Amino acid sequence: MLNRVVLVGRLTRDPELRYAKNGVAVAKFTLAVDRNYTNQQGERETDFIFISVWRGLAENCAKYTRKGSLVALEGRLQVSSYENQEGRTVWTTEVVADHVKFLDSRNSQNSDNNFGDNNMGYNNNQNQQKKQSNQDPFQSVGKPIDLSDDDLPF
């Protein structure tokens, strides 16, 4: 049997981080995922999917994402039920994510966010060099490249 879900979308709100009684972190948020096709009016419809993330990954999601962040995630579909105050059974469906990739570049985030040293693949020096350098990245297109035989992988 197989129960795997892969999604790419944007957070509709900041993740809500809570801790269970046993101290385990859980973050919950809603992911907006566009459908691959348009409706009869030519508009692309969007699904809003409830996501739960646990433990350290929950803390990282709460720390490094916010409303509008683009993420890719993989997890499993979980359906559960509970009885509401009127005595009716309510069914819920959510994705319990076990892998989350942050797809927004650090430069696309607002400068007032403090991401800190997150070890999430961001190179602070490289980003600062890019900001300081206002040169055209394509200025050397069409010019010869200085390569020695030692630089070639074959």
Secondary structure per residue as TSV (DSSP state, phi and psi in degrees):
chain	resnum	aa	ss	phi	psi
A	1	M	-	360.0	152.5
A	2	L	-	-138.3	132.4
A	3	N	-	-138.9	86.5
A	4	R	-	-130.4	139.0
A	5	V	E	-129.4	133.7
A	6	V	E	-125.0	126.2
A	7	L	E	-134.7	148.8
A	8	V	E	-130.9	125.2
A	9	G	E	-169.1	-172.6
A	10	R	E	-114.8	142.6
A	11	L	E	-68.2	135.1
A	12	T	S	-87.9	-11.9
A	13	R	S	-159.4	166.7
A	14	D	-	-63.1	144.1
A	15	P	-	-61.5	142.2
A	16	E	E	-100.7	108.8
A	17	L	E	-95.0	128.2
A	18	R	E	-136.1	168.6
A	19	Y	E	-124.8	132.5
A	20	A	-	-70.3	169.7
A	21	K	T	-58.5	-30.5
A	22	N	T	-86.1	6.2
A	23	G	S	90.0	1.6
A	24	V	-	-79.8	131.3
A	25	A	E	-78.1	142.1
A	26	V	E	-139.5	131.3
A	27	A	E	-115.3	139.4
A	28	K	E	-126.9	139.8
A	29	F	E	-157.6	169.8
A	30	T	E	-111.7	134.9
A	31	L	E	-108.5	126.8
A	32	A	E	-91.8	120.4
A	33	V	E	-124.1	119.8
A	34	D	E	-71.7	143.9
A	35	R	E	-78.4	157.7
A	36	N	E	-78.2	-6.9
A	37	Y	E	-129.6	166.0
A	38	T	E	-105.3	157.1
A	39	N	-	-82.4	-172.6
A	40	Q	T	-65.2	-23.5
A	41	Q	T	-87.3	2.3
A	42	G	S	81.2	12.3
A	43	E	-	-99.0	144.0
A	44	R	E	-85.8	125.8
A	45	E	E	-86.6	157.1
A	46	T	E	-126.7	138.6
A	47	D	E	-100.6	142.1
A	48	F	E	-112.2	112.4
A	49	I	E	-114.0	129.4
A	50	F	E	-76.0	133.9
A	51	I	E	-125.4	137.8
A	52	S	E	-121.7	138.2
A	53	V	E	-132.2	140.1
A	54	W	E	-117.1	160.0
A	55	R	H	59.6	-138.8
A	56	G	H	-61.6	-34.3
A	57	L	H	-63.5	-35.2
A	58	A	H	-63.7	-44.0
A	59	E	H	-65.0	-39.8
A	60	N	H	-65.7	-41.3
A	61	C	H	-62.4	-42.0
A	62	A	H	-66.7	-32.7
A	63	K	H	-81.2	-37.6
A	64	Y	H	-111.6	1.2
A	65	T	-	-126.1	163.3
A	66	R	-	-155.7	179.1
A	67	K	T	-52.9	128.9
A	68	G	T	94.3	-12.5
A	69	S	-	-64.2	139.0
A	70	L	E	-92.0	124.0
A	71	V	E	-134.4	153.7
A	72	A	E	-114.3	138.3
A	73	L	E	-142.7	157.7
A	74	E	E	-133.3	140.1
A	75	G	E	-171.5	-155.0
A	76	R	E	-126.8	150.5
A	77	L	E	-82.5	132.5
A	78	Q	E	-129.1	126.5
A	79	V	E	-113.5	130.0
A	80	S	E	-140.2	170.9
A	81	S	E	-141.6	158.7
A	82	Y	E	-150.4	164.8
A	83	E	E	-100.2	124.4
A	84	N	-	-81.1	-176.0
A	85	Q	T	-65.5	-26.2
A	86	E	T	-84.7	0.1
A	87	G	S	86.0	8.7
A	88	R	-	-92.8	147.4
A	89	T	E	-81.0	127.8
A	90	V	E	-112.8	127.7
A	91	W	E	-100.0	136.7
A	92	T	E	-124.2	148.5
A	93	T	E	-130.1	132.0
A	94	E	E	-148.2	163.3
A	95	V	E	-102.1	126.2
A	96	V	E	-95.7	105.6
A	97	A	E	-84.0	135.7
A	98	D	E	-115.8	-7.0
A	99	H	E	-138.9	130.1
A	100	V	E	-134.5	128.8
A	101	K	E	-111.5	131.0
A	102	F	E	-88.4	114.2
A	103	L	-	-94.0	-15.8
A	104	D	S	-72.3	138.6
A	105	S	-	-76.4	157.2
A	106	R	G	-64.1	-31.4
A	107	N	G	-67.7	-23.7
A	108	S	G	-81.9	-9.9
A	109	Q	S	-81.0	153.6
A	110	N	-	-63.1	145.7
A	111	S	T	-70.9	-13.7
A	112	D	T	-83.2	-4.7
A	113	N	-	-82.2	138.8
A	114	N	-	-104.6	101.0
A	115	F	-	-86.7	-20.9
A	116	G	-	67.1	-167.4
A	117	D	S	-89.3	95.8
A	118	N	-	-101.3	-8.5
A	119	N	-	52.1	35.5
A	120	M	S	-103.4	24.9
A	121	G	S	93.1	6.2
A	122	Y	-	-91.0	135.9
A	123	N	-	-110.0	104.2
A	124	N	H	-59.7	-42.9
A	125	N	H	-62.7	-42.9
A	126	Q	H	-63.9	-42.2
A	127	N	H	-64.9	-40.0
A	128	Q	H	-67.3	-37.7
A	129	Q	H	-63.9	-39.8
A	130	K	H	-63.7	-40.3
A	131	K	H	-66.3	-40.7
A	132	Q	H	-73.0	-29.0
A	133	S	-	-88.1	116.7
A	134	N	-	-103.1	20.5
A	135	Q	S	-77.3	154.1
A	136	D	-	-70.5	120.9
A	137	P	T	-68.2	-13.0
A	138	F	T	-107.4	17.1
A	139	Q	T	-66.3	-23.0
A	140	S	T	-98.5	7.1
A	141	V	T	-64.0	130.8
A	142	G	T	91.6	-10.4
A	143	K	S	-90.3	152.1
A	144	P	-	-63.8	148.7
A	145	I	-	-104.4	132.4
A	146	D	-	-87.0	102.9
A	147	L	-	-127.0	141.1
A	148	S	-	-103.2	166.9
A	149	D	G	-61.7	-25.8
A	150	D	G	-70.6	-21.9
A	151	D	G	-79.2	-17.8
A	152	L	S	-82.0	138.6
A	153	P	-	-80.3	-0.7
A	154	F	-	-129.4	360.0
